[in-house]
Amino acid sequence: MHRILWVVVAIAFVVGLIVPDDSQEQPEECAPRDTRVMAPYAVTGYWVIPRADACVTRRMVEAVHAVGGDTLVTFGPRFSVGQDPGCLMDGRPCAEVPGKEIRHVYTYATSEEFGAGLLRCPGLDRRVESDGRIFYRVSLAASCDDRVHDLVIVSTDGDGLGHLMTEAAAYGMAVFPGLPAAPQLAGKPWEPDLAHTAALNAFTARVLADYRTRFGRSFAGVYQSFELAMRDRGDEDPIVELYTAQHAVVASALPGKKILVSPYIDARRGRGFPPSQAPEGLVDIAATRAGLPMAVAVQDGRGTGKVPVYGVDERDAKVEARLAPVVGDVTYGQAYYGSTRDYIEAAAGRVPSGVELWVNVEGFEPTPVPGECGRVEPLPLRGRTSKSRLDRQVMATGTHAAKIISYGWEPFFTCQDRYDTPSLADDIVNGWQQPIIVGATRKDMNGRAGILVEGYNLRGVALRFGPQGTVVRQEWYGRGRLEWAWVPYVPPPGPYTSITATNEAGQSSTSPYVMSQAGASGGR
């Protein structure tokens, strides 16, 4: 599994070969694929960056697959207003077309090469190489004979998305490429500029028609890149209006494909919103799916510091040190309306038909500490987290998440503090068998009182109740989407009981799960 580390140093951008179909094999000079799943972890999907180098893409997909990843997500490039001054056709700027009036010019910088189907108007729509770069000029006019045209100037560094689709197909993985991201409103970058929605939709339709033609079984659906908060959106919300319009285009172009959305939550008092608003936000988002299946992967908020993962017994405890720069040296109750678990549980009570509730656990820290690797660009700076902290985030998803994914594979799972120290991905490989309890409740079985726990890697567990308390071995085990283990045990009087698991592999939980004595699921 040292190949995971190799990905970190093998990120040079070189132009790869064009792969028009994801069933086509990659060049022989790439090392053979290793399709084994070596360390299946609870997180099964990751945001990744398409790479123009086919061999770097293969190693990246192999590394994600080896830790149990079966889903890859990419951000959609920004559909921006303005020209690309570096694009020339026949010695003149690409945005100049003799005999045509050009009303608007948009740019789209991406890492993919399109098929011939993108080029509809002979002579007007063109693919050129200019100054070592590949450009596409695309007209958005309803008819090629129109006098007035809106143009999109697309630039690309190679066919990174095509390589990703090819490798995903070989590893049996699903890919959600990002939809073209809407232009941002001047002065309010958190809102879309709806004045250009018609042009965005026309370009989206062309891109998706190309995807439908070229991509095969690995193409699972699309990711909506324009973010929004999962709270009550109110009437005439501009982001909901964008979603409604663009998702209708997806439904027309890709019937049956899934739309993936990843809204954020913000529990900070005075800036965020309480868990009670999460269900309404989920319903508002679901209403934009235009009849398509939708997965709503709620950002858990721990990476940005907007939402904590404290236990039910920690409301009056001081926030952990990595959160203090965001909310101050105060208690969780003073800083936040609730924990990740509170928001997920609230949303889970009102999941609309046709929607799956996923959770996006943020695989980073709000700020880096000295000597710690992480993200340098784009700002803000983010630090690398630990495997034990990631386990606590998985605990906080509870039993409600149909799937857990994470932003993002690079650089947060692959960076190293030093060349000879492990990455987060390496730590997962070394500790993937550690149990994670996501739910616990009182349950009688065969007339005996006991505790049923749910989670991961629970086969053959012995459960320790309390820091130095009673150890009880499981007497029943089952599995479905999650694993279950039951032990005969009645907790002593008290408000909370902490539970630590050690499984048949000799691995122990990195953090205790805390259950309220009322029997409700607690934990972090």
VEXDREN-2710 file (C-alpha; in Angstrom, 1 decimal):
% VEXDREN-2710
k/r/px/py/pz
1/MET/0.0/0.0/0.0
2/HIS/3.0/2.3/-0.3
3/ARG/1.5/3.2/-3.7
4/ILE/-0.8/5.6/-1.8
5/LEU/2.3/7.6/-0.9
6/TRP/3.5/7.5/-4.4
7/VAL/0.4/9.4/-5.5
8/VAL/1.7/12.4/-3.5
9/VAL/4.9/12.8/-5.5
10/ALA/3.4/11.8/-8.8
11/ILE/1.2/14.9/-9.5
12/ALA/3.1/16.5/-12.4
13/PHE/0.6/17.7/-15.0
14/VAL/1.3/16.2/-18.5
15/VAL/-1.1/15.9/-21.4
16/GLY/-2.5/12.4/-21.6
17/LEU/-4.0/10.6/-24.5
18/ILE/-7.6/11.2/-25.5
19/VAL/-9.8/8.4/-24.3
20/PRO/-13.2/8.7/-26.0
21/ASP/-14.8/5.8/-24.1
22/ASP/-14.4/4.6/-20.6
23/SER/-14.2/1.0/-21.8
24/GLN/-10.9/1.7/-23.7
25/GLU/-7.7/0.4/-22.2
26/GLN/-5.0/2.8/-21.1
27/PRO/-1.5/2.9/-22.6
28/GLU/0.7/-0.1/-21.9
29/GLU/3.4/2.1/-20.2
30/CYS/1.2/2.5/-17.1
31/ALA/1.8/-0.1/-14.4
32/PRO/-0.7/-2.9/-14.3
33/ARG/-3.9/-2.4/-12.2
34/ASP/-4.2/-3.9/-8.7
35/THR/-7.9/-4.2/-8.2
36/ARG/-7.8/-5.7/-4.6
37/VAL/-9.6/-4.0/-1.8
38/MET/-6.9/-4.1/0.9
39/ALA/-8.4/-2.0/3.7
40/PRO/-12.2/-1.4/3.4
41/TYR/-13.0/1.6/5.6
42/ALA/-16.4/3.2/6.5
43/VAL/-15.9/6.0/4.0
44/THR/-16.7/4.8/0.5
45/GLY/-16.5/7.8/-1.7
46/TYR/-14.1/10.8/-2.2
47/TRP/-13.8/14.0/-4.1
48/VAL/-10.9/13.7/-6.4
49/ILE/-9.0/16.0/-8.9
50/PRO/-9.0/14.8/-12.6
51/ARG/-5.4/14.4/-13.8
52/ALA/-4.2/14.8/-17.3
53/ASP/-1.6/12.0/-16.8
54/ALA/-3.3/8.7/-17.4
55/CYS/-0.9/6.8/-15.2
56/VAL/-1.2/9.2/-12.2
57/THR/-5.0/8.7/-12.5
58/ARG/-4.6/5.0/-12.4
59/ARG/-2.5/5.1/-9.2
60/MET/-5.0/7.5/-7.6
61/VAL/-8.1/5.4/-8.4
62/GLU/-6.2/2.3/-7.3
63/ALA/-5.4/3.9/-3.9
64/VAL/-9.0/5.0/-3.3
65/HIS/-10.3/1.6/-4.3
66/ALA/-7.8/-0.1/-2.0
67/VAL/-9.4/1.5/1.1
68/GLY/-12.9/0.6/0.1
69/GLY/-13.8/3.5/-2.1
70/ASP/-16.4/2.8/-4.8
71/THR/-17.4/6.4/-5.7
72/LEU/-15.5/9.3/-7.1
73/VAL/-16.8/12.9/-7.3
74/THR/-15.3/15.9/-9.1
75/PHE/-16.1/19.6/-8.9
76/GLY/-17.6/21.2/-11.9
77/PRO/-15.5/24.0/-13.5
78/ARG/-16.8/27.5/-13.3
79/PHE/-18.9/28.8/-16.2
80/SER/-17.5/32.3/-16.2
81/VAL/-18.4/35.5/-18.0
82/GLY/-15.5/36.9/-20.0
83/GLN/-12.9/36.0/-22.7
84/ASP/-9.8/33.9/-22.7
85/PRO/-7.1/36.1/-24.2
86/GLY/-4.8/33.2/-24.9
87/CYS/-7.2/31.6/-27.5
88/LEU/-6.5/32.4/-31.1
89/MET/-8.1/31.0/-34.3
90/ASP/-6.8/31.9/-37.7
91/GLY/-4.7/34.6/-36.1
92/ARG/-7.6/36.4/-34.4
93/PRO/-9.1/36.1/-30.9
94/CYS/-11.4/33.1/-30.6
95/ALA/-14.3/35.3/-29.6
96/GLU/-14.2/37.1/-33.0
97/VAL/-16.3/35.4/-35.7
98/PRO/-16.6/37.2/-39.1
99/GLY/-20.2/37.8/-40.1
100/LYS/-21.6/37.1/-36.7
101/GLU/-22.6/39.4/-33.8
102/ILE/-21.2/38.0/-30.5
103/ARG/-23.4/39.0/-27.6
104/HIS/-21.8/37.3/-24.6
105/VAL/-18.6/35.3/-24.3
106/TYR/-18.0/32.8/-21.5
107/THR/-15.0/30.8/-20.5
108/TYR/-14.8/27.3/-19.1
109/ALA/-11.4/26.0/-17.9
110/THR/-11.6/22.2/-17.4
111/SER/-9.6/19.0/-17.4
112/GLU/-11.4/16.9/-20.0
113/GLU/-11.5/16.6/-23.8
114/PHE/-14.9/16.5/-25.5
115/GLY/-16.1/14.4/-28.3
116/ALA/-17.1/15.7/-31.8
117/GLY/-20.8/15.9/-30.7
118/LEU/-20.0/19.1/-28.7
119/LEU/-19.2/20.8/-32.1
120/ARG/-22.5/21.4/-33.8
121/CYS/-22.0/24.4/-36.1
122/PRO/-19.4/23.8/-38.9
123/GLY/-16.8/26.5/-39.1
124/LEU/-18.2/28.2/-36.0
125/ASP/-17.8/25.5/-33.4
126/ARG/-14.1/24.4/-33.5
127/ARG/-11.4/22.6/-31.6
128/VAL/-8.0/24.2/-32.0
129/GLU/-4.5/24.0/-30.4
130/SER/-3.2/27.4/-29.6
131/ASP/0.1/28.2/-27.8
132/GLY/0.4/24.6/-26.6
133/ARG/-3.2/24.5/-25.2
134/ILE/-6.4/22.9/-26.4
135/PHE/-9.4/25.1/-26.9
136/TYR/-13.0/24.6/-28.0
137/ARG/-15.2/27.4/-29.4
138/VAL/-18.9/26.5/-28.8
139/SER/-21.9/28.5/-29.9
140/LEU/-25.0/28.5/-27.7
141/ALA/-27.4/29.8/-30.4
142/ALA/-30.6/27.9/-31.1
143/SER/-29.6/27.8/-34.8
144/CYS/-26.2/27.9/-36.4
145/ASP/-27.7/30.4/-38.9
146/ASP/-28.6/32.9/-36.2
147/ARG/-27.0/36.3/-36.6
148/VAL/-26.4/36.8/-32.8
149/HIS/-24.5/34.2/-30.9
150/ASP/-23.3/33.6/-27.3
151/LEU/-20.0/31.8/-27.3
152/VAL/-18.2/29.6/-24.8
153/ILE/-14.4/29.3/-25.0
154/VAL/-13.3/26.1/-23.4
155/SER/-9.7/25.4/-22.4
156/THR/-8.4/22.1/-21.1
157/ASP/-5.1/20.7/-19.9
158/GLY/-6.0/17.2/-21.1
159/ASP/-8.5/14.4/-20.7
160/GLY/-8.4/14.0/-17.0
161/LEU/-12.1/13.2/-16.7
162/GLY/-11.9/10.7/-19.5
163/HIS/-9.0/8.9/-17.8
164/LEU/-11.0/8.9/-14.5
165/MET/-14.0/7.3/-16.2
166/THR/-11.8/4.7/-17.8
167/GLU/-10.1/3.7/-14.5
168/ALA/-13.3/3.8/-12.5
169/ALA/-14.9/1.4/-15.0
170/ALA/-11.9/-1.0/-14.6
171/TYR/-12.2/-0.9/-10.8
172/GLY/-16.0/-1.2/-10.8
173/MET/-16.4/2.3/-9.4
174/ALA/-19.0/5.1/-9.9
175/VAL/-18.2/8.6/-11.0
176/PHE/-20.2/11.8/-10.4
177/PRO/-18.6/14.5/-12.6
178/GLY/-19.4/18.1/-11.5
179/LEU/-22.0/20.0/-13.5
180/PRO/-20.8/23.3/-15.0
181/ALA/-20.8/25.6/-12.0
182/ALA/-23.0/28.8/-12.4
183/PRO/-21.4/32.2/-12.6
184/GLN/-21.3/34.0/-9.2
185/LEU/-23.1/37.2/-8.6
186/ALA/-20.7/40.2/-8.4
187/GLY/-20.3/41.3/-4.7
188/LYS/-22.2/38.1/-3.5
189/PRO/-20.1/35.1/-4.6
190/TRP/-22.3/32.8/-2.5
191/GLU/-25.2/33.5/-4.9
192/PRO/-25.5/32.5/-8.6
193/ASP/-25.8/35.2/-11.3
194/LEU/-29.2/34.2/-12.6
195/ALA/-28.9/36.6/-15.6
196/HIS/-26.8/33.9/-17.3
197/THR/-28.9/30.9/-16.4
198/ALA/-30.2/30.4/-20.0
199/ALA/-26.6/30.3/-21.3
200/LEU/-25.5/28.0/-18.5
201/ASN/-28.3/25.6/-19.2
202/ALA/-27.6/25.6/-22.9
203/PHE/-24.0/24.7/-22.3
204/THR/-24.9/22.1/-19.6
205/ALA/-27.2/20.4/-22.2
206/ARG/-24.3/20.2/-24.7
207/VAL/-21.8/18.8/-22.1
208/LEU/-24.3/16.2/-20.8
209/ALA/-25.2/15.1/-24.3
210/ASP/-21.5/14.5/-24.9
211/TYR/-21.2/12.6/-21.6
212/ARG/-24.2/10.4/-22.6
213/THR/-22.5/9.5/-25.8
214/ARG/-19.0/8.8/-24.6
215/PHE/-19.2/7.5/-21.0
216/GLY/-20.3/4.0/-20.0
217/ARG/-21.0/2.1/-16.9
218/SER/-18.9/4.2/-14.6
219/PHE/-21.0/7.3/-15.2
220/ALA/-23.4/7.2/-12.3
221/GLY/-24.8/10.8/-12.4
222/VAL/-23.7/14.4/-11.8
223/TYR/-22.6/16.5/-8.9
224/GLN/-24.2/19.9/-8.3
225/SER/-21.1/22.1/-7.5
226/PHE/-22.9/25.3/-6.4
227/GLU/-23.2/25.0/-2.6
228/LEU/-26.0/26.0/-0.3
229/ALA/-26.9/25.7/3.3
230/MET/-29.4/22.9/4.3
231/ARG/-31.8/25.1/6.1
232/ASP/-35.2/26.6/5.4
233/ARG/-34.6/28.4/2.1
234/GLY/-37.7/30.5/2.0
235/ASP/-39.4/31.7/-1.2
236/GLU/-37.6/32.9/-4.3
237/ASP/-34.3/31.6/-3.2
238/PRO/-31.7/32.2/-6.0
239/ILE/-29.8/28.9/-5.4
240/VAL/-33.0/26.9/-5.4
241/GLU/-34.0/28.6/-8.6
242/LEU/-30.6/27.7/-10.1
243/TYR/-31.0/24.0/-9.0
244/THR/-34.5/23.8/-10.4
245/ALA/-33.5/25.1/-13.8
246/GLN/-30.2/23.1/-14.2
247/HIS/-31.6/19.9/-12.8
248/ALA/-34.4/20.0/-15.3
249/VAL/-31.7/20.0/-18.0
250/VAL/-30.1/17.0/-16.3
251/ALA/-33.4/15.2/-16.3
252/SER/-33.9/15.8/-20.0
253/ALA/-30.4/14.8/-21.0
254/LEU/-29.7/11.9/-18.6
255/PRO/-33.0/10.2/-17.6
256/GLY/-32.5/7.9/-14.7
257/LYS/-29.1/9.2/-13.6
258/LYS/-28.6/10.4/-10.1
259/ILE/-28.0/14.0/-8.9
260/LEU/-25.6/14.4/-6.0
261/VAL/-25.8/17.5/-3.9
262/SER/-23.7/18.3/-0.8
263/PRO/-25.2/21.1/1.2
264/TYR/-23.5/22.4/4.4
265/ILE/-24.8/22.9/7.9
266/ASP/-23.6/25.6/10.3
267/ALA/-24.2/25.1/14.1
268/ARG/-22.4/28.3/15.3
269/ARG/-24.5/30.4/17.5
270/GLY/-25.3/33.8/16.0
271/ARG/-24.1/32.8/12.5
272/GLY/-25.6/29.4/11.8
273/PHE/-29.0/27.8/12.4
274/PRO/-30.4/25.1/14.8
275/PRO/-31.0/21.5/13.8
276/SER/-34.7/22.1/13.5
277/GLN/-34.1/23.9/10.2
278/ALA/-32.3/20.9/8.5
279/PRO/-35.4/19.0/7.5
280/GLU/-37.0/22.0/5.7
281/GLY/-33.7/22.5/3.9
282/LEU/-33.6/18.9/2.8
283/VAL/-37.2/19.1/1.5
284/ASP/-36.4/22.3/-0.5
285/ILE/-33.4/20.7/-2.1
286/ALA/-35.3/17.5/-2.9
287/ALA/-37.9/19.6/-4.7
288/THR/-35.4/20.5/-7.4
289/ARG/-34.6/16.9/-8.5
290/ALA/-37.0/17.0/-11.5
291/GLY/-38.0/13.4/-11.0
292/LEU/-34.5/12.1/-10.9
293/PRO/-33.1/10.1/-8.0
294/MET/-31.0/12.3/-5.7
295/ALA/-28.4/11.8/-3.0
296/VAL/-28.0/14.6/-0.5
297/ALA/-24.6/14.2/1.1
298/VAL/-24.7/16.6/4.1
299/GLN/-21.4/18.2/4.9
300/ASP/-20.8/17.3/8.5
301/GLY/-19.1/20.7/9.2
302/ARG/-16.3/19.4/11.4
303/GLY/-13.5/20.3/9.0
304/THR/-14.5/23.9/8.7
305/GLY/-15.3/24.1/12.5
306/LYS/-18.9/25.1/11.8
307/VAL/-20.2/21.9/13.5
308/PRO/-18.6/19.9/16.2
309/VAL/-18.7/16.1/16.9
310/TYR/-19.0/16.2/20.7
311/GLY/-20.6/13.4/22.6
312/VAL/-23.9/13.6/24.5
313/ASP/-22.0/13.9/27.7
314/GLU/-19.8/16.8/26.5
315/ARG/-22.1/19.7/26.0
316/ASP/-20.6/21.6/28.9
317/ALA/-17.0/20.6/28.1
318/LYS/-14.6/23.1/26.5
319/VAL/-14.3/22.8/22.7
320/GLU/-11.3/20.9/21.5
321/ALA/-8.2/22.9/20.6
322/ARG/-8.6/22.6/16.8
323/LEU/-12.0/24.3/17.1
324/ALA/-11.0/27.2/19.4
325/PRO/-9.6/29.4/16.6
326/VAL/-13.1/29.2/15.0
327/VAL/-15.4/29.7/18.0
328/GLY/-13.2/30.7/20.9
329/ASP/-12.2/29.0/24.1
330/VAL/-15.7/28.3/25.3
331/THR/-17.9/25.2/25.8
332/TYR/-19.7/23.3/23.1
333/GLY/-23.0/24.5/24.4
334/GLN/-21.9/28.1/24.4
335/ALA/-20.5/27.9/20.8
336/TYR/-22.9/25.7/19.0
337/TYR/-26.6/24.9/18.6
338/GLY/-25.8/21.2/18.4
339/SER/-23.5/18.5/17.1
340/THR/-23.3/16.8/13.7
341/ARG/-25.5/13.9/15.0
342/ASP/-28.2/16.4/16.0
343/TYR/-28.5/17.7/12.4
344/ILE/-28.3/14.3/10.8
345/GLU/-31.0/12.8/13.1
346/ALA/-33.2/15.8/12.4
347/ALA/-32.9/15.5/8.7
348/ALA/-33.3/11.7/8.8
349/GLY/-36.8/12.2/10.2
350/ARG/-38.0/13.8/6.9
351/VAL/-36.2/12.3/3.9
352/PRO/-38.4/12.7/0.9
353/SER/-39.2/10.0/-1.5
354/GLY/-36.6/9.5/-4.2
355/VAL/-33.8/10.9/-2.0
356/GLU/-31.0/9.1/-0.2
357/LEU/-29.4/10.7/2.8
358/TRP/-25.6/10.6/2.6
359/VAL/-23.0/12.3/4.8
360/ASN/-19.9/14.1/3.6
361/VAL/-17.4/13.9/6.5
362/GLU/-14.8/16.7/6.0
363/GLY/-11.4/15.1/6.0
364/PHE/-9.4/18.2/7.2
365/GLU/-8.9/20.6/10.1
366/PRO/-10.0/24.3/10.2
367/THR/-6.4/25.5/10.4
368/PRO/-3.0/23.9/10.1
369/VAL/-0.6/23.7/13.0
370/PRO/3.2/24.1/12.5
371/GLY/4.8/21.2/10.8
372/GLU/1.4/19.8/9.6
373/CYS/0.6/19.2/5.9
374/GLY/-2.7/20.3/4.4
375/ARG/-4.1/22.6/1.8
376/VAL/-2.1/25.7/0.8
377/GLU/-4.3/26.7/-2.2
378/PRO/-7.0/27.8/-2.6
379/LEU/-7.4/29.7/0.7
380/PRO/-8.4/29.4/3.4
381/LEU/-5.5/27.2/4.7
382/ARG/-6.7/23.8/6.0
383/GLY/-4.8/21.2/8.1
384/ARG/-4.6/17.5/7.9
385/THR/-6.7/15.5/10.4
386/SER/-6.2/12.1/12.0
387/LYS/-7.7/8.7/11.6
388/SER/-9.2/8.8/15.1
389/ARG/-10.9/12.1/14.4
390/LEU/-12.3/10.7/11.2
391/ASP/-13.6/7.7/13.2
392/ARG/-15.4/10.1/15.5
393/GLN/-17.0/11.8/12.5
394/VAL/-18.2/8.4/11.2
395/MET/-19.6/7.8/14.7
396/ALA/-21.5/11.1/14.5
397/THR/-23.3/10.0/11.3
398/GLY/-25.3/7.6/13.4
399/THR/-27.3/4.8/11.8
400/HIS/-29.0/7.1/9.3
401/ALA/-26.4/7.6/6.5
402/ALA/-27.0/5.4/3.5
403/LYS/-23.5/6.2/2.4
404/ILE/-20.5/8.1/3.8
405/ILE/-18.2/10.1/1.5
406/SER/-15.5/12.6/2.1
407/TYR/-14.0/15.8/0.8
408/GLY/-11.3/15.4/-0.3
409/TRP/-8.8/12.8/-1.3
410/GLU/-6.1/15.2/-2.4
411/PRO/-4.3/16.7/-0.5
412/PHE/-5.9/15.7/2.8
413/PHE/-5.7/12.0/2.6
414/THR/-2.4/11.9/0.6
415/CYS/-0.2/14.6/2.0
416/GLN/2.6/13.8/4.4
417/ASP/4.0/16.0/7.2
418/ARG/7.5/14.7/6.1
419/TYR/8.6/12.4/3.3
420/ASP/9.1/9.5/5.8
421/THR/5.8/9.9/7.7
422/PRO/2.5/8.2/6.8
423/SER/-0.4/10.0/5.1
424/LEU/-3.9/9.8/6.4
425/ALA/-4.6/7.2/3.8
426/ASP/-1.7/5.1/5.2
427/ASP/-3.1/5.4/8.7
428/ILE/-6.5/4.1/7.4
429/VAL/-4.6/1.1/5.8
430/ASN/-2.9/0.4/9.1
431/GLY/-6.1/0.9/11.2
432/TRP/-9.0/0.0/9.0
433/GLN/-10.0/-3.0/11.2
434/GLN/-10.6/-0.8/14.3
435/PRO/-14.2/-1.0/15.4
436/ILE/-16.5/2.1/15.0
437/ILE/-19.7/2.1/17.0
438/VAL/-22.4/4.4/15.5
439/GLY/-25.4/3.5/17.5
440/ALA/-26.2/1.7/20.8
441/THR/-29.5/0.9/22.5
442/ARG/-31.0/-1.3/25.2
443/LYS/-32.5/-4.5/23.7
444/ASP/-33.8/-7.6/25.3
445/MET/-33.0/-10.9/23.5
446/ASN/-34.4/-14.3/24.5
447/GLY/-35.8/-12.8/27.6
448/ARG/-32.4/-11.3/28.7
449/ALA/-31.6/-7.6/29.0
450/GLY/-28.7/-6.4/27.0
451/ILE/-27.1/-3.7/24.8
452/LEU/-27.2/-3.8/21.0
453/VAL/-24.5/-1.8/19.2
454/GLU/-24.3/-1.0/15.5
455/GLY/-21.3/0.0/13.4
456/TYR/-18.3/-1.3/11.6
457/ASN/-15.8/-4.2/12.3
458/LEU/-17.9/-5.6/15.2
459/ARG/-17.5/-9.3/14.6
460/GLY/-16.3/-11.1/17.7
461/VAL/-16.3/-7.9/19.8
462/ALA/-15.9/-7.6/23.5
463/LEU/-17.5/-4.4/24.8
464/ARG/-16.1/-2.5/27.7
465/PHE/-18.6/-0.4/29.6
466/GLY/-17.0/2.6/31.3
467/PRO/-13.3/3.6/31.2
468/GLN/-12.2/0.8/33.5
469/GLY/-15.5/-1.1/33.7
470/THR/-17.0/-4.4/32.9
471/VAL/-16.0/-6.3/29.7
472/VAL/-18.7/-8.4/28.1
473/ARG/-18.3/-10.6/25.0
474/GLN/-20.9/-10.6/22.2
475/GLU/-23.5/-13.4/22.1
476/TRP/-25.1/-12.5/18.8
477/TYR/-23.8/-10.9/15.6
478/GLY/-25.5/-9.9/12.4
479/ARG/-24.8/-7.7/9.4
480/GLY/-26.6/-5.8/6.7
481/ARG/-25.7/-2.2/5.7
482/LEU/-24.1/-2.0/9.2
483/GLU/-23.0/-4.7/11.6
484/TRP/-24.7/-5.5/14.9
485/ALA/-23.4/-7.1/18.0
486/TRP/-25.5/-7.9/21.2
487/VAL/-24.2/-8.5/24.7
488/PRO/-26.1/-9.3/27.9
489/TYR/-25.5/-6.3/30.1
490/VAL/-27.5/-3.9/32.3
491/PRO/-25.7/-0.5/32.9
492/PRO/-25.5/0.7/36.4
493/PRO/-27.5/3.8/37.4
494/GLY/-26.2/7.1/35.8
495/PRO/-26.9/9.4/32.9
496/TYR/-24.4/8.0/30.4
497/THR/-22.5/4.8/29.6
498/SER/-19.3/4.8/27.5
499/ILE/-18.7/1.8/25.3
500/THR/-15.4/0.7/23.8
501/ALA/-15.2/-2.3/21.4
502/THR/-12.3/-4.8/20.9
503/ASN/-13.0/-7.2/18.0
504/GLU/-11.8/-10.6/17.0
505/ALA/-8.9/-9.1/15.1
506/GLY/-7.6/-7.6/18.4
507/GLN/-8.3/-4.1/17.3
508/SER/-10.0/-1.5/19.6
509/SER/-12.1/1.6/18.9
510/THR/-10.1/4.8/18.7
511/SER/-12.8/6.6/20.8
512/PRO/-15.5/5.4/23.1
513/TYR/-19.2/5.7/22.1
514/VAL/-21.3/7.3/24.7
515/MET/-24.9/6.1/25.2
516/SER/-27.5/7.9/27.2
517/GLN/-29.0/5.7/29.9
518/ALA/-32.5/6.4/28.4
519/GLY/-31.3/4.0/25.7
520/ALA/-31.3/6.6/22.9
521/SER/-28.3/6.6/20.5
522/GLY/-25.7/9.1/21.7
523/GLY/-22.1/9.2/20.9
524/ARG/-20.3/11.7/18.9
END
